[in-house]
Amino acid sequence: MLYLIGLGLGDAKDITVKGLEVVRRCSRVYLEAYTSILTVGKEVLEEFYGRKLILADREEVEQEADNILKDADTSDVAFLVVGDPFGATTHSDLILRATKRGISYQVIHNASIMSAVGCCGLQRNIICGKKIQDSEFLNLHGSFYTDLRIQLPLDGVASIDFLDSFQMDFGNKAHW
Ligand SMILES: C[S@@+](CC[C@H](N)C(=O)[O-])C[C@H]1O[C@@H](n2cnc3c(N)ncnc32)[C@H](O)[C@@H]1O
């Protein structure tokens, strides 16, 4: 199993309980060290987690992903990412590679700068309905959230039909 584990935004103690349990039992633990940085270094994390970490730079992750995925079909490998593993990263690539090789994966999310930025007064999701249509929103690379009460099925995931209806309303400029 490949685990992608978010480390949160502050220091060693921001990992989730679930993430820490996985880190402590994995056969190899990689620390992705190029999309973001914590306030503490690798040694502090190693001491708190009680594990040796393998630093993974951009080249290792993007050009030599096979090293990271090696034996992940028969043992557990953890890939640690500061913030959330999918907050402004391209780690979906690693998941696609794992899936292609028949390796299962699990994501353990954590706080991301993309949500924490709200504490500076910047909000990412105050835009809806007609305003999206009228604005330059569709010419940008952006995201929006839908109303859980009326728009989504109970599992909270937007259905393809629902997204298709937006596609019809907004034309070819909207992509998901
Ligand atoms: C490529 S993004 C990755 C974000 C990360 N995966 C997450 O979910 O928070 C990294 C950028 O986010 C910003 N960033 C990340 N953590 C931050 C923090 N604790 N304080 C301020 N900016 C931060 C910096 O601009 C940094 O270059």
The ligand as an ORCA input file, in Angstrom:
! r2SCAN-3c Opt
* xyz 0 1
  C       3.116     24.443     -3.784
  S       2.258     24.957     -2.346
  C       1.994     23.429     -1.498
  C       0.942     23.586     -0.428
  C       0.813     22.439      0.552
  N       0.745     21.127     -0.084
  C      -0.441     22.644      1.398
  O      -1.405     21.882      1.256
  O      -0.425     23.587      2.210
  C       3.516     25.657     -1.373
  C       3.358     27.165     -1.231
  O       2.306     27.457     -0.321
  C       2.699     28.508      0.538
  N       2.756     27.981      1.913
  C       2.764     26.690      2.291
  N       2.796     26.572      3.629
  C       2.791     27.836      4.121
  C       2.795     28.385      5.431
  N       2.800     27.617      6.522
  N       2.793     29.739      5.545
  C       2.764     30.526      4.450
  N       2.745     30.059      3.188
  C       2.762     28.741      3.022
  C       4.058     29.004      0.074
  O       3.838     30.030     -0.856
  C       4.606     27.763     -0.620
  O       5.541     28.095     -1.604
*
